[in-house]
Amino acid sequence: MSNDRKLLRALCECAVFAALALALSYLKIPIGIGFGGFGGSVDLVMIPLILCAIRWGVGWGMGVGLVFGTAKFFLAGGVAVNWQSMLLDYSVAYMMVGLAGMLYRKSKTAWLAALIGCFGRFLVHYVSGVTIYAEYVEDIFGLEMTSPWIYSLLYNGSYMLPNTILAVLVCLLLSKPLGKYLRAEDLRK
């Protein structure tokens, strides 16, 4: 396959992955503080981002995550207290899911790629919680909170842990049926 055709294919597929993630963002279970508090949900949006990163690599994966995160903020009811929280909690956080591409074209370790991408996203949310949302620290899970470090860990963990488990399991289940696709065997013709 020529480089021009490969580039066009990458652009088209990445657009489809971003659109699929955006469509999936409307199907969610709120799980933030108090189940429906001010943020956090369980959904399947990271699955297309992870699969894209495995197939096309870190650069494409991070690009798709950036596009999706920004689109999610503007088109799927994003909430932010300022422009910095918009950038961190949407654009940069989902961009970090593209780190799953560190396991470029390795379908058998799709579960590990999911873990890497989810951890990257969690780290950005954690930093956002410690820096931007520190002034909003409140009691969580019946515990009195005084430390933004612990609060951010508990709050972001309350929705990122279920999302990570879900992403790892789904990627594990899809790794065999999508193996040839993720290894890009169709591009070698």
Residue pairs with C-beta under 8 A, 6 or more apart in sequence:
1 9
1 187
1 188
1 189
6 187
9 187
10 56
10 60
13 52
13 55
13 56
14 52
14 56
14 60
14 63
14 64
14 67
17 48
17 49
17 51
17 52
17 64
18 48
18 52
18 64
18 67
18 68
18 71
20 48
21 45
21 46
21 47
21 48
21 49
21 64
21 68
21 72
22 45
22 68
22 71
22 72
22 75
22 76
24 43
24 44
24 45
24 47
24 48
25 43
25 45
25 72
25 76
26 76
27 43
27 44
28 41
28 42
28 43
29 41
29 42
29 43
30 36
30 37
30 40
30 41
31 40
31 41
31 42
31 158
31 159
31 162
32 38
32 39
32 40
32 41
32 155
32 158
32 159
33 39
33 40
33 138
33 140
33 155
33 158
38 79
39 79
39 89
39 155
39 159
40 155
40 156
40 158
40 159
40 160
41 159
42 159
42 162
42 163
42 166
43 163
44 166
44 167
44 170
45 68
45 72
45 94
46 94
46 97
46 114
46 117
46 118
46 121
46 163
46 167
47 114
47 167
47 170
47 171
47 174
49 61
49 64
49 65
49 68
49 94
49 97
49 98
49 100
49 117
50 61
50 97
50 100
50 110
50 113
50 114
50 117
50 167
50 171
51 110
51 171
51 174
51 178
51 182
52 60
52 61
52 64
52 98
53 60
53 61
53 62
53 64
53 65
53 97
53 98
53 99
53 100
53 101
53 113
53 117
54 61
54 100
54 101
54 103
54 104
54 105
54 106
54 107
54 110
54 113
54 182
55 105
55 181
55 182
55 184
56 101
56 104
57 101
57 104
57 105
58 98
58 99
58 101
58 102
58 104
59 98
59 101
60 98
60 101
61 97
61 98
61 99
61 100
61 101
61 117
62 95
62 96
62 98
62 99
62 101
63 95
63 98
64 98
65 94
65 95
65 96
65 97
65 98
66 91
66 92
66 94
66 95
66 98
68 94
69 90
69 91
69 92
69 93
69 94
69 95
70 90
70 91
72 78
72 90
72 94
73 80
73 86
73 90
73 91
78 86
78 89
78 90
80 86
80 89
80 90
81 132
81 133
81 136
82 132
84 132
85 128
85 132
85 133
88 124
88 125
88 127
88 128
88 132
89 124
89 125
89 128
92 124
93 121
93 124
93 125
93 128
94 121
96 117
96 120
96 121
96 123
96 124
97 117
97 118
97 120
97 121
98 117
98 120
99 116
99 117
99 119
99 120
100 113
100 114
100 116
100 117
101 113
102 113
102 116
103 109
103 110
103 112
103 113
103 116
105 182
105 183
105 184
106 113
106 182
106 183
107 175
107 176
107 178
107 179
107 180
107 182
107 183
108 175
108 179
109 175
110 171
110 172
110 174
110 175
110 178
110 182
111 168
111 169
111 171
111 172
111 175
113 171
114 164
114 167
114 168
114 170
114 171
114 172
115 164
115 167
115 168
117 167
118 160
118 163
118 164
118 167
118 168
119 164
121 160
122 156
122 157
122 160
122 164
125 152
125 156
125 160
126 152
126 153
126 156
128 152
129 148
129 151
129 152
129 153
129 155
129 156
130 148
130 149
130 152
133 148
133 152
134 148
137 145
137 146
137 147
137 148
137 151
138 145
138 151
139 145
140 151
140 154
140 155
140 158
141 154
141 158
143 154
145 151
145 154
175 182
180 186
